[in-house]
Amino acid sequence: QVQLVESGGGLVQAGDSLRLSCAASGRAFSGVAMGWFRQAPGKEREFVASISGSGRSTKSADSVKGRFTISRDNAKNTVYLQMNSLKPEDTAVYYCAAASKYTVLIQRPNWYDYWGQGTQVTVSS
């Protein structure tokens, strides 16, 4: 059974940092596109960042560019999201996703076929 498990969320103050992790199990995800999305209450799920299968290419949403960094360790089947200078508007449930048919950068959520259960990030002002 394929599983993506996020961890690292929590309650922090504005300006703080968090690192989210997404561990994949059930099959190897090295070499496939991975991404992070988030969903705030009353809002649609939005793209945060994506990384290619090799890890050489990344893309971030304009709202997090310069503050969030996506990376991966294929040997550990794990993807990370380093979040710095957090703002209250970053408060959301963060989801990890895998697009098993692709190796390139993927932004559209409907191209991802595996999703984690989400981890809550709350940033207080």
C-alpha positions in Angstrom: 0.0 0.0 0.0 1.3 3.4 -1.0 1.5 5.9 1.8 2.8 9.5 2.1 3.1 10.7 5.7 3.8 14.3 6.5 5.3 15.6 9.8 6.8 18.7 11.3 3.8 21.0 11.5 2.9 22.9 14.6 2.1 26.3 16.1 4.7 29.0 15.7 5.0 32.8 15.8 5.4 35.1 12.9 9.0 35.1 11.7 9.7 31.6 12.9 10.8 28.6 10.8 9.5 25.1 10.4 10.6 22.1 8.3 8.0 19.7 7.0 8.9 16.2 6.0 7.1 13.8 3.8 8.1 10.1 4.0 7.0 7.8 1.2 6.5 4.1 1.8 5.0 1.2 -0.1 7.0 2.0 -3.3 10.0 3.9 -4.2 9.3 7.5 -5.2 12.8 8.4 -6.1 12.7 9.8 -9.6 9.1 11.0 -9.6 7.8 14.5 -9.3 6.8 15.5 -5.8 5.0 18.6 -4.5 3.6 20.5 -1.5 0.2 22.1 -1.4 -1.8 23.8 1.3 -5.4 24.6 2.1 -6.5 27.3 4.5 -10.1 27.2 6.0 -12.6 28.3 3.5 -10.1 28.4 0.6 -9.2 26.0 -2.2 -6.1 23.9 -2.1 -3.2 25.8 -3.6 0.2 25.0 -5.0 3.2 25.7 -2.7 6.2 24.1 -4.3 7.3 21.2 -6.5 10.5 19.3 -7.2 11.5 17.2 -10.2 12.4 13.5 -9.8 16.1 14.2 -9.9 15.8 17.1 -7.4 17.7 19.4 -9.8 14.6 21.5 -10.6 12.3 23.2 -8.2 9.4 25.7 -8.5 7.7 27.7 -5.8 4.5 29.8 -5.7 5.1 33.6 -5.7 3.6 33.9 -2.3 6.4 31.7 -0.7 9.3 32.4 -3.1 12.4 33.4 -1.1 11.0 32.0 2.1 10.2 28.3 1.4 12.5 25.7 -0.1 11.6 22.3 -1.3 14.2 19.5 -1.4 14.4 15.8 -1.5 16.5 12.8 -0.3 15.8 10.0 -2.8 17.8 7.6 -0.7 15.4 8.1 2.1 12.3 8.5 0.0 11.6 11.8 1.7 10.7 15.3 0.6 11.2 18.4 2.7 9.7 21.8 2.8 11.8 24.3 4.7 9.7 27.3 5.7 11.4 30.5 6.9 10.0 33.9 7.9 6.6 32.4 8.4 3.6 34.7 8.2 0.0 34.4 9.6 -1.2 34.0 6.1 0.8 30.8 5.8 -1.6 29.1 8.2 -3.0 26.1 6.5 -3.0 22.3 6.3 0.0 21.3 4.3 -0.2 18.3 2.0 2.5 16.3 0.3 1.8 14.7 -3.1 3.5 12.5 -5.6 2.9 12.5 -9.4 4.0 8.9 -10.1 3.7 9.2 -13.9 6.0 12.3 -14.2 9.6 13.2 -13.5 9.4 16.9 -14.3 8.0 19.8 -12.3 4.2 19.5 -11.8 2.0 22.3 -10.5 -1.5 21.2 -11.2 -2.9 19.2 -8.3 -5.0 16.9 -10.5 -1.7 15.5 -12.0 -0.7 14.2 -8.6 -2.0 10.7 -7.8 -0.8 10.1 -4.3 -1.5 12.4 -1.3 -0.6 12.5 2.3 -3.1 13.1 5.1 -1.8 16.7 5.8 -0.1 18.4 8.7 -1.4 21.6 10.3 0.8 24.7 10.3 -0.5 27.6 12.4 1.4 30.9 12.5 0.3 33.4 15.2 0.9 37.2 14.8 
